[in-house]
Amino acid sequence: MSEQERMCMGEWETDVVVVGGGLGGIAAALAVLEAGYRVVLSEPTAWLGGQLTSQAVPPDEHHWIETAGLGATRSYQRLRQRIRQYYGQNYPGMAESALRDDWSPGRSWVSRLAHEPRVALRVIEDLLAPYQNSGRVKILLHYYPIRGEVDGDRIRAVIFASRRTGIDCSVVGQYFLDASELGELLPLAGVEHVTGSESGGDTKEAHASLVARPDNMQAVTWVAAVEYCQGEDHTIVPPAQYSWWRSYQPKLQPPWPGPLFSWEYTGALTGQPETRTMFGSGESAQNNEGQDGWWHYRRIVDASIFGSLYPNDLSLINWPQNDYFEGPLYGTDETSSDRHWQGARTLTLAWIYWLQTEAPRSDGGIGYPGIRLRPDVLGSDDGLALYPYIRESRRIRARFTIREPHVSLAVHPDGRAEPFRDSVGVGAYPIDLHPTTEGDNSIHVPTAPFQIPLGSLLPIRVINVLAAGKTIGTTHVTNGCYRVHPVEWNIGEAAGSLAAYCLQHQVLPAAVWEQPDHLRALQAWLRVRGIPLHWPHPLP
């Protein structure tokens, strides 16, 4: 029996329980641990790191991210630096290249640091290693919450179940941070929350729904890792629903331009039909000049810069054509939920089979049979990520909710978003909403660089729960700019710092938010940690 299994045979007590081992959960746990307190951290998969690792999404970031100290916390910048250092220290011939602040192993055009998920996993494990080895943090891999023990407005304990052993684990804590991908703690602990899209009449948002639609959620994507082996045939067995997906035409407004399985799609920035092919101009995986094909979009290894180490590029398939929006993964009955989880996987496999066998090539040929799934890249059995990429979670009914007018560039044409007296961090990203489960097509809204208000981390009632990721008090619309990697990390780090502050000063989170002296003291602590609370103006 493993140490984890022995631990979980009874009740475990800790200072802070972090539900979810994604980027927000990791940042929250590190903030608590560095303050000297104990943590139990749960994660439903085998890999910590969430969208950066188990969901296989290279970091989506603003274009100031390479500017030291600007727009990201010091610890997030350190994470990025250590990823590059890992390549420099462990990959032959990479020592000099990886020292550059703008070096990207994949040279993709969507991310400034497109890299292998396993490398991020190693870095995250190293960050936690001192605390894990000393016993200050207990990490529960393959565990997910199934029940909460609640006493009035306070949670006493959370019971976790193992996906592998069947052993339940009860963890008692003083504070509980929900950094899970789906906001799983919220319904279990009776925390008031919302799902889907709110009514514009309630939120006063230009891009909100006319009426509230709780099941109207953004698409999820089950990412796959592939390489392209020119002249070889790695065609997979067609998925059972291939013929259905092959003829599937999205029913969206504004309309999708045609069948989902096509090179034509709705452009996120323009809202108009656009066309992009596999490799773009030059029709080659090694086309590193234009980089205008889907292959280069989320490429994580550019083989040309690694000498003989990699015979071929590695790329991730997270494209408009494998966004799944046939139904939500949560908030429905178990049968429907299971069907949509499986449907998201099947869609990605069907898209890969179409690419291998039917995709039109610019040379007049059909299909790319050399596309080869790479299970080893993602730690899976089939080449798909360990978990789907979740864009939209359950969200707390917060003491303060971030709405579109707070961040929209149309409302703030001077480039200064709404200032918040209770800022605990910053972010920058457009409102980027993917197609939804009830038929809304993509929405892209430019935003001004924004702040993260402390009030958005606090539930309206439950006193010892904090949002530590995509569970914060955004709307369906503003979730589209607060869900990306550096913002999620900042949210988690702020939540962990707040929990540690409350433990140290024996004060509740709501009191920190309400009382100016405590708020100023917390913000001073965050600045010492290297968390910027506002953007300079003008920006470089």
C-alpha positions in Angstrom: 0.0 0.0 0.0 1.3 3.4 -1.0 1.9 6.3 1.4 -0.9 8.2 -0.2 -3.3 5.2 0.3 -2.2 4.8 4.0 -2.8 8.5 4.6 -6.3 8.3 3.1 -7.6 5.4 5.3 -8.7 7.9 8.0 -9.2 11.6 8.5 -6.4 14.0 7.7 -6.1 17.5 9.2 -4.4 20.4 7.5 -4.4 24.2 7.4 -5.5 24.7 3.8 -7.2 22.3 1.4 -6.7 23.1 -2.3 -9.1 21.3 -4.6 -7.6 21.0 -8.1 -4.0 20.8 -9.1 -4.1 23.2 -12.1 -2.1 26.4 -12.4 -4.3 28.2 -9.9 -4.1 25.3 -7.4 -0.3 25.1 -7.7 0.1 28.8 -7.2 -2.2 28.8 -4.2 -0.5 25.9 -2.6 3.0 27.5 -3.0 1.8 30.7 -1.5 0.4 28.9 1.6 3.5 26.7 1.9 6.0 29.6 1.6 4.1 31.3 4.4 4.8 28.3 6.6 1.4 26.5 6.6 0.3 23.0 5.6 -1.6 22.0 2.5 -3.4 19.1 1.1 -3.6 19.4 -2.7 -5.9 17.2 -4.8 -5.8 16.5 -8.5 -8.1 14.1 -10.5 -5.4 13.1 -13.1 -1.8 11.8 -12.9 -0.3 15.2 -13.7 -0.2 18.5 -11.8 -0.4 21.6 -13.9 -3.9 21.7 -15.4 -4.1 23.5 -18.7 -0.3 23.7 -19.0 0.2 19.9 -18.7 -2.8 17.5 -18.3 -4.9 19.5 -20.7 -1.9 20.2 -23.1 -2.5 23.9 -23.8 0.7 26.0 -24.3 0.4 29.3 -22.4 -2.0 31.9 -23.7 -0.4 35.2 -22.7 -0.4 39.0 -23.4 2.4 40.5 -25.4 4.1 42.2 -22.5 4.8 38.8 -20.8 8.5 38.9 -21.7 8.9 42.3 -20.1 10.3 41.7 -16.6 7.9 42.5 -13.8 5.1 43.6 -16.1 1.7 41.9 -16.2 2.5 38.7 -14.3 3.5 37.7 -10.8 7.2 37.1 -10.0 6.5 33.4 -9.3 4.8 33.0 -12.7 7.8 34.6 -14.4 10.0 32.2 -12.5 7.9 29.2 -13.7 8.5 30.4 -17.3 12.2 30.9 -16.7 12.6 27.4 -15.2 10.9 25.9 -18.2 13.5 27.4 -20.5 16.2 26.5 -18.1 15.1 22.9 -18.1 15.7 22.8 -21.8 19.1 24.5 -21.4 20.2 22.1 -18.7 18.9 18.8 -20.0 18.6 19.0 -23.8 21.8 18.6 -25.8 22.9 21.8 -27.6 20.2 24.0 -26.0 22.2 25.7 -23.3 22.8 28.9 -25.2 19.4 29.2 -27.0 17.4 28.6 -23.9 19.0 31.6 -22.1 17.1 34.0 -24.4 14.0 35.5 -22.9 12.1 35.1 -26.2 13.1 31.4 -26.9 10.3 29.0 -27.7 10.9 25.3 -28.3 8.0 25.0 -30.7 8.1 28.5 -32.3 4.3 28.4 -32.5 2.4 31.5 -33.5 -0.1 31.4 -30.7 2.2 31.1 -27.7 5.5 32.8 -26.8 6.6 29.7 -24.9 5.2 26.7 -26.7 6.8 23.6 -25.1 6.3 20.0 -24.1 3.8 19.5 -21.3 6.1 17.0 -19.6 8.7 19.8 -19.2 6.2 22.0 -17.4 5.3 19.0 -15.2 8.9 18.4 -14.2 9.3 22.1 -13.3 6.1 22.1 -11.2 7.1 19.0 -9.4 10.5 20.5 -8.6 8.8 23.7 -7.2 6.7 21.5 -4.8 9.5 19.0 -4.0 10.9 20.7 -0.8 7.5 20.9 0.7 6.4 17.4 -0.3 9.7 15.9 0.9 9.3 17.6 4.3 5.7 16.6 4.7 4.2 20.0 4.5 2.2 19.3 1.4 0.3 16.1 0.7 -0.6 15.6 -2.9 -3.5 13.4 -3.8 -3.2 12.4 -7.4 -6.2 10.7 -9.1 -8.5 12.1 -6.3 -11.7 14.2 -6.8 -14.1 15.6 -4.3 -17.4 13.7 -3.7 -18.9 15.3 -0.6 -18.5 18.2 1.8 -19.1 18.3 5.5 -20.7 21.7 6.2 -21.6 23.4 9.5 -23.7 26.5 8.7 -21.7 29.0 6.7 -18.4 27.0 7.1 -17.0 23.9 5.6 -15.4 21.5 8.0 -14.1 18.8 5.7 -14.1 17.5 2.1 -14.2 13.8 1.3 -12.3 12.8 -1.8 -12.5 9.5 -3.8 -9.8 7.9 -5.8 -10.2 7.1 -9.5 -7.8 4.2 -9.1 -8.0 2.6 -5.6 -11.6 3.2 -4.5 -10.3 4.5 -1.2 -12.1 7.6 0.2 -10.1 10.3 2.0 -11.5 12.8 4.5 -9.5 16.1 4.8 -10.3 18.6 7.6 -9.1 22.1 7.0 -9.4 25.7 8.1 -9.7 27.1 4.5 -10.8 25.4 1.3 -9.7 26.8 -2.1 -11.6 25.7 -5.2 -9.1 25.6 -8.0 -10.8 22.8 -9.8 -11.5 22.9 -13.5 -15.3 22.5 -13.1 -15.8 24.2 -9.7 -16.5 20.8 -8.2 -16.3 21.9 -4.6 -19.1 24.5 -4.9 -22.2 22.3 -5.2 -20.8 19.8 -2.7 -20.4 22.5 -0.1 -23.5 24.5 -0.8 -21.6 27.5 -2.1 -23.9 29.7 -4.2 -22.7 29.7 -7.8 -23.7 30.3 -11.4 -23.2 28.4 -14.6 -23.5 29.3 -18.3 -24.5 32.8 -19.5 -26.2 35.4 -17.4 -28.9 37.8 -18.6 -27.8 41.1 -20.1 -30.6 42.8 -18.1 -28.8 41.7 -15.0 -25.2 42.2 -15.9 -25.5 45.2 -18.3 -23.1 43.6 -20.7 -23.2 44.3 -24.4 -22.4 40.7 -25.3 -24.5 38.9 -22.6 -27.5 36.7 -23.4 -30.9 38.2 -23.6 -32.0 35.8 -20.9 -30.0 33.7 -18.4 -29.0 30.3 -19.9 -27.4 28.2 -17.2 -26.5 25.4 -19.7 -24.9 27.8 -22.3 -21.2 27.1 -21.8 -18.1 27.5 -23.9 -16.8 24.6 -25.9 -14.3 22.2 -24.4 -11.5 20.7 -26.4 -9.8 17.3 -25.9 -6.3 18.1 -27.2 -4.1 15.5 -29.0 -0.4 15.4 -29.5 0.9 14.4 -33.0 4.0 14.3 -35.2 4.1 14.3 -38.9 6.1 11.4 -40.5 6.4 12.2 -44.2 5.9 9.2 -46.4 4.6 6.9 -43.6 1.1 5.7 -42.8 -0.2 6.0 -39.3 -3.9 6.1 -40.1 -6.0 5.2 -37.0 -9.1 3.1 -37.0 -12.1 5.3 -37.8 -14.1 6.2 -34.6 -17.5 4.7 -34.3 -19.2 8.0 -34.9 -16.9 9.2 -37.7 -19.6 9.3 -40.4 -21.8 11.5 -38.1 -19.0 14.0 -37.4 -17.9 14.0 -41.0 -21.2 15.4 -42.1 -21.8 17.5 -39.0 -22.6 21.2 -39.6 -22.6 23.4 -36.5 -25.9 25.2 -35.8 -24.5 28.5 -34.6 -25.3 32.2 -34.7 -23.7 33.9 -36.5 -23.6 30.9 -38.9 -20.6 28.6 -39.2 -19.5 28.7 -42.8 -20.2 25.0 -43.6 -19.3 21.5 -42.3 -17.1 21.4 -39.2 -14.6 19.1 -40.9 -13.3 21.6 -43.4 -10.4 24.1 -43.7 -13.0 26.8 -43.5 -14.0 28.1 -40.1 -15.2 31.2 -38.3 -12.4 33.6 -37.5 -12.3 34.5 -33.8 -11.1 38.1 -34.5 -13.3 38.9 -37.5 -16.4 36.7 -37.0 -16.1 36.0 -40.7 -15.4 32.8 -42.7 -11.7 32.2 -42.9 -9.5 29.4 -44.4 -6.3 28.0 -43.0 -4.7 24.7 -44.2 -2.6 22.1 -42.5 0.9 23.6 -43.2 0.0 26.8 -44.9 2.2 28.3 -47.6 4.8 25.8 -48.7 2.7 22.8 -47.5 5.5 21.6 -45.2 5.8 20.8 -41.5 9.2 22.4 -41.7 7.9 25.6 -43.3 9.3 28.0 -40.7 9.1 31.1 -42.7 5.3 31.8 -43.0 4.2 29.6 -40.1 0.6 30.3 -41.3 -0.7 26.7 -41.1 -2.6 25.0 -38.3 0.5 22.8 -37.8 2.5 25.7 -36.5 -0.4 27.1 -34.4 0.3 25.0 -31.3 3.6 23.3 -32.3 5.6 22.4 -29.2 8.8 21.1 -30.8 10.3 22.7 -33.9 12.6 19.8 -34.9 14.8 22.1 -36.9 16.3 23.8 -33.8 17.0 20.6 -31.9 19.6 19.1 -34.2 19.2 15.3 -34.6 17.3 14.9 -31.3 13.8 15.0 -32.9 13.3 13.5 -36.3 10.0 15.4 -36.7 8.1 18.3 -35.2 5.6 17.7 -32.4 2.3 19.7 -32.5 -0.9 19.8 -30.5 -4.3 19.7 -32.1 -6.4 22.3 -30.4 -8.1 23.9 -33.3 -11.6 25.3 -34.1 -12.5 21.9 -35.7 -12.2 19.9 -32.5 -14.0 22.3 -30.2 -16.8 20.3 -28.7 -20.1 22.2 -28.0 -22.8 19.6 -28.4 -23.6 19.8 -24.7 -22.1 20.7 -21.3 -19.8 18.3 -19.3 -21.5 19.3 -16.0 -24.8 20.6 -14.6 -26.8 17.9 -16.4 -27.8 14.3 -15.5 -25.0 11.7 -15.3 -25.9 10.0 -18.5 -25.8 13.2 -20.5 -22.6 14.3 -18.9 -20.9 11.0 -19.6 -22.1 11.2 -23.3 -20.5 14.6 -23.7 -17.2 13.6 -22.1 -17.0 10.7 -24.5 -18.2 12.9 -27.4 -15.4 15.4 -26.9 -12.8 12.5 -27.1 -14.5 11.0 -30.2 -14.6 14.4 -32.0 -10.9 14.8 -31.7 -10.2 11.3 -32.9 -12.6 11.7 -35.8 -10.9 15.0 -36.8 -7.5 13.2 -36.8 -8.9 10.5 -39.0 -10.3 13.1 -41.4 -6.9 14.8 -41.5 -5.3 11.5 -42.3 -7.7 10.3 -45.0 -9.8 13.1 -46.4 -8.2 16.5 -45.8 -7.6 18.4 -49.1 -4.0 19.2 -49.8 -2.7 22.2 -51.7 -0.9 19.9 -54.2 -4.3 18.4 -55.1 -3.9 15.2 -53.1 -6.1 14.0 -50.2 -5.1 13.3 -46.6 -2.0 13.2 -44.5 -1.5 9.6 -43.4 1.8 10.5 -41.9 0.1 12.2 -38.9 1.0 10.0 -36.0 -0.6 10.2 -32.5 2.0 10.4 -29.7 0.7 9.0 -26.4 4.1 9.3 -24.7 4.0 13.1 -25.1 0.9 13.5 -23.0 1.2 10.5 -20.6 -1.9 8.8 -22.0 -2.7 5.5 -23.8 -4.1 7.0 -27.0 -2.3 10.3 -27.6 -5.1 12.5 -26.2 -4.6 14.7 -23.2 -5.3 13.3 -19.7 -8.2 15.8 -19.3 -10.2 18.0 -21.6 -9.4 21.7 -21.9 -12.1 23.4 -19.8 -12.7 27.0 -20.7 -15.6 27.8 -18.4 -16.2 26.5 -14.8 -19.0 26.9 -12.2 -18.4 30.4 -10.8 -19.1 31.6 -7.3 -21.7 34.2 -6.6 -19.1 36.6 -5.4 -19.1 39.7 -3.2 -18.0 41.5 -6.4 -18.6 40.3 -9.9 -16.4 41.4 -12.8 -18.5 42.5 -15.8 -17.7 43.5 -19.4 -17.9 47.3 -18.7 -15.1 46.9 -16.2 -12.6 45.7 -18.8 -14.0 46.5 -22.3 -11.7 48.7 -24.4 -14.8 50.2 -25.9 -15.8 51.5 -22.5 -12.2 52.4 -21.6 -10.7 53.7 -24.9 -7.8 55.3 -23.0 -6.5 51.7 -22.2 -7.1 51.9 -18.5 -9.6 49.3 -17.3 -11.8 49.9 -14.2 -9.5 50.5 -11.2 -10.3 48.4 -8.1 -9.4 49.5 -4.6 -9.0 45.8 -3.6 -6.8 44.7 -6.5 -4.8 41.5 -5.8 -3.2 41.2 -9.3 -3.4 42.0 -12.9 -4.0 40.4 -16.3 -4.4 41.2 -20.0 -6.2 39.2 -22.7 -9.1 39.9 -25.0 -12.5 38.4 -24.1 -12.2 35.3 -26.2 -15.4 33.2 -26.1 -15.5 30.0 -28.2 -18.8 28.5 -29.6 -21.2 27.5 -26.9 -23.4 24.5 -26.1 -26.6 26.5 -27.0 -25.5 27.9 -30.3 -23.5 31.1 -29.8 -20.6 31.4 -32.2 -17.2 32.9 -31.2 -17.1 36.3 -29.6 -13.9 38.5 -29.5 -14.0 41.7 -27.5 -10.8 43.8 -27.1 -10.1 44.7 -23.5 -7.8 47.1 -21.6 -5.2 45.6 -19.3 -7.2 44.8 -16.1 -6.9 44.1 -12.4 -8.2 41.2 -10.3 -10.4 42.4 -7.4 -10.2 40.6 -4.1 -14.0 40.7 -3.9 -14.3 38.3 -6.9 -12.5 35.6 -4.8 -15.0 35.7 -2.0 -18.4 33.8 -1.9 -21.4 35.9 -0.8 -22.0 33.6 2.2 -19.6 30.7 3.0 -16.8 32.2 5.1 -13.9 29.7 4.6 -14.0 29.0 0.9 -12.0 31.0 -1.7 -12.1 30.8 -5.5 -8.6 30.1 -6.7 -9.0 29.7 -10.5 -11.7 29.9 -13.1 -14.3 29.7 -10.2 -13.9 33.4 -9.4 -16.8 35.9 -9.7 -16.7 36.6 -13.4 -19.6 36.5 -15.8 -19.9 34.1 -18.8 -18.5 37.0 -20.8 -15.6 38.2 -18.6 -14.6 34.6 -18.0 -13.3 34.8 -21.6 -10.3 37.1 -20.5 -9.7 35.8 -16.9 -9.3 32.1 -17.8 -5.8 32.2 -19.4 -2.6 30.9 -17.8 -1.0 33.9 -16.1 -4.3 35.2 -14.8 -5.3 31.8 -13.4 -1.9 31.6 -11.7 -2.3 35.1 -10.2 -5.8 34.3 -8.9 -4.5 31.2 -7.2 -1.5 32.9 -5.7 -3.7 35.7 -4.4 -6.2 33.2 -2.9 -3.3 31.2 -1.2 -1.8 34.5 0.1 -5.1 35.5 1.5 -5.6 32.2 3.2 -2.2 32.4 4.8 -2.8 36.0 5.9 -6.1 35.0 7.5 -4.3 32.1 9.4 -1.6 34.4 10.6 -3.8 37.2 11.7 -6.8 35.0 12.8 -9.2 37.1 10.7 -11.8 36.0 8.1 -11.4 36.8 4.4 -14.5 39.0 4.3 -13.0 41.1 7.1 -9.8 41.6 5.1 -11.9 42.8 2.2 -14.0 45.1 4.3 -11.4 46.6 6.7 -9.0 49.0 5.0 -6.1 48.3 7.5 -6.2 44.6 6.7 -6.7 45.1 3.0 -3.6 47.5 2.9 -1.6 45.0 4.8 -2.5 42.1 2.5 -1.7 44.2 -0.6 1.7 45.1 0.9 2.3 41.4 1.4 1.4 40.7 -2.2 3.8 43.4 -3.4 6.6 41.8 -1.4 5.7 38.5 -3.1 6.2 40.2 -6.5 2.5 40.5 -7.4 1.8 43.7 -9.4 -1.5 45.3 -8.4 -1.8 47.7 -11.2 -0.5 48.4 -14.7 1.8 51.3 -15.5 0.5 54.0 -17.8 1.4 54.4 -20.5 2.4 50.8 -21.3 5.5 50.1 -23.4 
